[in-house]
Amino acid sequence: MKTLKTFFLGMISVFALIMSESAQAKDVIITKKELPKKALAFMDVHFNGKTIQTVEKDTDFLAVSYKVTFADRIEIEFDKEGEWDEVDGNKNPLPTTFILEPIVTYIKTNYPDAQIVKIDKETRLFEVKLNNGLELEFSKSGVFKRIDN
């Protein structure tokens, strides 16, 4: 019985520690220069000339991420290494220079009047949202998988 009480007390302590760490998660405004070098290079190549409105560093329990918001409301989320995870145009068309060529070609061929307004890099696929409301899924190599409803 004493062992069971000790076990539950230990579990409650671990849970309390985890919750207190989560409560300390925070977004902090930083300067562009504080971003990882990969993120800076990505923006210089694909979003050169755009005015940055805010740069945030999000520190969670075990993860660090960054979010850059431009004056035209385009948002880029980067992981701790500076790799992009999501680019959201907030209904503005995105440049396609960083998107895999097979994805761009598929969209130009099948939806010639549509533009990409959001792309999200998941573990096994890319989710692409078009300005016509369609959401498409592609493999990591850019092969079309399905329309996501």
C-alpha positions as CSV (number, residue, x, y, z in Angstrom):
1,M,0.0,0.0,0.0
2,K,2.8,2.4,0.9
3,T,4.5,1.6,-2.5
4,L,1.3,2.5,-4.3
5,K,1.0,5.8,-2.5
6,T,4.6,6.6,-3.3
7,F,4.0,5.8,-6.9
8,F,0.9,8.0,-7.2
9,L,2.7,10.8,-5.3
10,G,5.6,10.5,-7.8
11,M,3.2,10.6,-10.8
12,I,1.5,13.7,-9.4
13,S,4.8,15.4,-8.9
14,V,5.9,14.6,-12.5
15,F,2.6,15.8,-13.8
16,A,2.8,19.1,-11.8
17,L,6.4,19.7,-13.1
18,I,5.3,19.2,-16.7
19,M,2.3,21.5,-16.3
20,S,4.4,24.2,-14.7
21,E,6.9,24.0,-17.6
22,S,4.0,24.3,-20.1
23,A,2.6,27.3,-18.2
24,Q,6.0,28.9,-18.7
25,A,5.8,28.6,-22.5
26,K,5.9,32.0,-24.0
27,D,6.1,34.0,-27.2
28,V,8.9,36.6,-27.2
29,I,9.4,39.4,-29.8
30,I,12.9,39.2,-31.1
31,T,14.9,40.9,-33.9
32,K,15.3,39.4,-37.3
33,K,19.0,38.9,-36.6
34,E,18.2,36.5,-33.8
35,L,16.6,34.0,-36.2
36,P,18.6,30.9,-37.3
37,K,20.8,31.4,-40.3
38,K,18.7,29.0,-42.4
39,A,15.6,31.1,-41.8
40,L,17.4,34.3,-42.7
41,A,18.7,32.7,-45.9
42,F,15.2,31.4,-46.8
43,M,13.7,34.8,-46.4
44,D,16.5,36.5,-48.3
45,V,15.9,34.2,-51.3
46,H,12.2,33.8,-51.4
47,F,10.8,36.9,-49.6
48,N,13.4,39.5,-50.4
49,G,12.1,43.0,-50.3
50,K,9.1,42.3,-48.0
51,T,8.8,44.4,-44.9
52,I,8.9,42.4,-41.7
53,Q,6.2,43.4,-39.1
54,T,7.1,41.1,-36.2
55,V,9.5,38.2,-35.4
56,E,8.5,35.9,-32.5
57,K,10.3,33.2,-30.7
58,D,8.0,30.6,-29.2
59,T,9.6,28.5,-26.4
60,D,7.6,25.6,-25.2
61,F,8.4,22.7,-22.9
62,L,10.7,20.8,-25.3
63,A,10.5,22.9,-28.5
64,V,11.6,26.2,-29.9
65,S,10.0,27.7,-33.0
66,Y,9.9,31.1,-34.8
67,K,7.2,33.0,-36.6
68,V,7.8,35.9,-39.0
69,T,4.9,38.1,-40.0
70,F,5.3,40.5,-42.9
71,A,3.4,43.7,-43.4
72,D,1.2,42.1,-46.1
73,R,0.2,39.5,-43.4
74,I,2.2,36.6,-44.9
75,E,3.4,34.4,-42.0
76,I,6.3,31.9,-42.0
77,E,6.8,29.4,-39.2
78,F,10.3,28.0,-38.7
79,D,11.5,25.2,-36.5
80,K,14.5,25.6,-34.2
81,E,16.9,24.8,-37.0
82,G,15.4,27.5,-39.3
83,E,13.6,25.1,-41.6
84,W,10.2,26.4,-42.7
85,D,7.2,24.4,-41.4
86,E,4.3,26.5,-42.7
87,V,3.9,29.5,-44.9
88,D,0.5,31.2,-44.7
89,G,-0.3,34.0,-47.1
90,N,-3.6,34.8,-45.2
91,K,-5.3,34.8,-48.6
92,N,-2.4,36.4,-50.4
93,P,-0.7,34.4,-53.1
94,L,2.7,32.9,-52.1
95,P,5.9,32.8,-54.2
96,T,6.4,29.3,-55.5
97,T,10.2,29.4,-55.6
98,F,10.5,27.3,-52.4
99,I,7.8,24.8,-53.3
100,L,8.7,21.5,-54.9
101,E,8.4,21.8,-58.7
102,P,6.1,18.7,-59.0
103,I,3.6,20.5,-56.7
104,V,3.8,23.8,-58.6
105,T,3.4,21.9,-62.0
106,Y,0.4,19.9,-60.8
107,I,-1.4,23.0,-59.6
108,K,-0.6,25.0,-62.8
109,T,-1.8,22.1,-65.0
110,N,-4.9,21.2,-63.1
111,Y,-5.9,24.5,-61.6
112,P,-4.4,27.1,-63.9
113,D,-6.4,30.0,-62.4
114,A,-5.6,29.1,-58.8
115,Q,-2.8,30.3,-56.6
116,I,-1.2,28.8,-53.6
117,V,-2.1,30.8,-50.4
118,K,-0.8,28.3,-47.8
119,I,1.5,25.4,-47.6
120,D,2.1,23.3,-44.5
121,K,5.0,20.8,-44.2
122,E,3.8,17.7,-42.2
123,T,5.8,14.6,-41.3
124,R,4.8,12.6,-44.4
125,L,3.2,15.1,-46.7
126,F,2.6,18.7,-47.8
127,E,-0.8,20.3,-47.3
128,V,-1.4,23.0,-49.9
129,K,-4.4,25.4,-49.8
130,L,-5.4,27.3,-53.0
131,N,-7.2,30.6,-53.3
132,N,-10.2,28.8,-54.8
133,G,-10.7,27.0,-51.4
134,L,-9.3,23.6,-52.4
135,E,-6.9,21.9,-50.0
136,L,-4.6,19.4,-51.7
137,E,-2.2,16.8,-50.2
138,F,1.1,15.8,-51.8
139,S,3.7,13.3,-50.8
140,K,7.1,14.5,-49.6
141,S,8.4,14.0,-53.1
142,G,5.6,16.2,-54.5
143,V,3.3,13.4,-55.9
144,F,-0.4,14.4,-55.7
145,K,-2.3,12.2,-53.1
146,R,-5.8,13.6,-52.7
147,I,-8.1,16.6,-52.3
148,D,-8.5,17.2,-48.5
149,N,-12.0,18.2,-47.5
